[in-house]
Amino acid sequence: MSQIVQRFGAWNEIEKLEYYIRRYQNAIVVIQRTNYIPSSAVGFKSALPGAEAKQEDILCHAKKIVPLKKRLYELTGRCSPLSPKWPR
């Protein structure tokens, strides 16, 4: 049983940072592995074709990871989470 499931109470900042880093990394992998049709609001026509929109979304998630890793480094001296990568 994982450490997070066993304990009670609020997550601390380090656990949240590690969770969101892994979450965004997993989102990038999912985007890379799928035939990509960009999601958009109903009736909205995307200006970007599928491959360009896919790359744009990957970069968007990567930009979210950078500040999280910087903050994790400030708190712990390491920039990668201790938790294992999510299953694919």
LINFENPE-V96301 format. One record per helix or strand of 3 or more residues. SS is the DSSP state (~ for helix, > for strand). FROM is the first residue (numbers start at 0). LEN is the number of residues. Records with the same first field share a line. If there is no record, write none. Layout:
SS->FROM-LEN, FROM-LEN
This chain:
~->2-4, 12-21, 49-27
